[in-house]
Amino acid sequence: MKIHFLTTMCLTMALAAPAACGDDHGAAGQDATSGQDAVFGQDASPGYDAAAQQDAAVAQDNWLGAACTCTGQDCDQLGVPKPSGGTIEGCENVPTWTGADLVCLRSYTGALATDTFFANGFCGLMATRCTGDSMICNSAVMGDYDAMLSCPEGSVMIQDSKLVEVFNNTATVDTKVCVPSCETSADCREGETDPVFNDELTQYQCIDKDGTKFCYDIRNLGAGYTATAY
């Protein structure tokens, strides 16, 4: 299988911010706790921290799997996306992670690389290693594959391996990428369209790999990939 050495794999779980807190002093005869429940849409017991809940929701915006863009001269090579190149925008809440590079995975179709399917960009954390021809491996490696041992809480590490062929030179590229976990496909930017593929409907979905669920476009996965939840 041919795949460009700069094209690799990697979903979003975007949480809606909770409603703003209202006045907790009810009118005469009103149950103040019930009034709080109506505002928050959940238990407003003394142990409920509305500010913490809102902060947690905001932290998921621009996180793993979020839509992203790249600006600058290093975003592409001959029109093929470079996942960790350029200035990445839209992934501001993805944490720095030992061994991994921040990436904005993007769709591509053309003669210079295998098609990839990441409509409107896809934030991830990634590391690769390469064995084989130096022409491929000198450009294929990002992050520190051996040092990348885990992913952020609430995400899943996908590990995949692909045979790469470029101008009759071959190499094997192993990839680790952190993507968001999910419960259903409604968590996974379901229903978006891809401008690179003539606004075709994407296949972002909640994929179940032996009980581990994660958001991804299944077309980017090899047959022997593994998925580990964190």
Buried (B, 14 or more C-beta within 10 A) or exposed (E): EEBBBBBBBBBBBBBEEBEEEEEEEEEEEEEEBEBBBEBBEEEBEEEEEBEEBBEEBBEBBBBBBBBBBBEEEEBBBEEBBBBBBBEBBBBEBBEEBEBBBBBBBBBBEEEEBBBBBBBBBBBBBBBBBBEBBEEBBEBBBBBBBEEBEBBBEBBBBBBBEBEBBBEEBEBBBBBBBBBBBBEEBEBBBBEBEBEBBEEEEBBBBBBEBEEBBBBBBEEBBBEEBEBBBE
